[in-house]
Amino acid sequence: MSLDAPPLTPDADTARRWAVEELAKDEYREGGTSWLERILRWFSDLLEGIGDGVGGAAGPTGTIIAVLVGLALVALVLWLVVGPLRRSRRAAAEETLFDDERGAAALSESARAAASSGDWTTATLDLYRALVRRLAERDVITLGPGLTAAEAAARAGAALPALASRLHADADAFDGIRYGHVPATEATYAHVLETMRACESARPRLIAAEAP
């Protein structure tokens, strides 16, 4: 079960396995002992106290209820603390358009190779990156740190207004494919390829010269 949603009725083995898997990751460790492990140990001690105290006084039924309450508390902490942290890390990694420093030619070659093997996800994503790199190499747009697909499309659309709608559609497809919301197909690749060809022959608008 994903940690992005709160588990409702985990058993002891499941809760323990989730905790071990999460605590084994480097991002949760500092100085040899993670803060999450300390929290988990505190909850474990609390659980033992509940079982021996309230649960023991109430009999077997009370013990079962106490154990379930303790496991629910542990699961809630994992969901509230670990979930947002992992989502924030994932969002930070995903919002950047470029994963490396390849130029337009290398990205185009990668896209063609992926397309020939039917890998439309890699083909579409790398071709859109190649499109943006090519516009930058022609000084149509400027790139900056942390540039997103939507920002690149906005800059390119300002310089090439006749192609703005195509560029924004390609940026939306890029984000959708990368985030898993939209399936990559031969059609998405073909659309970016046609946009790239149109950009090559289009004359950029001289925004600076037209400014008052």
ABEGO torsion letter per residue (X at the ends): XBAABBBABBBAAAAAAAAAAAAABAAABBGGBBAAAAAAAAAAAAAAAAAABAAAAAEAAAAAAAAAAAAAAAAAAAAAAAAAAAAAAAAAAAABABABABBAAAAAAAAAAAAAAGBAAAAAAAAAAAAAAAAAAAGABBBBBGBBAAAAAAAAAAABAAAAAAAAAAAAAAAAAAAGABBBBAAAAAAAAAAAAAAAABBBBBAAAABX
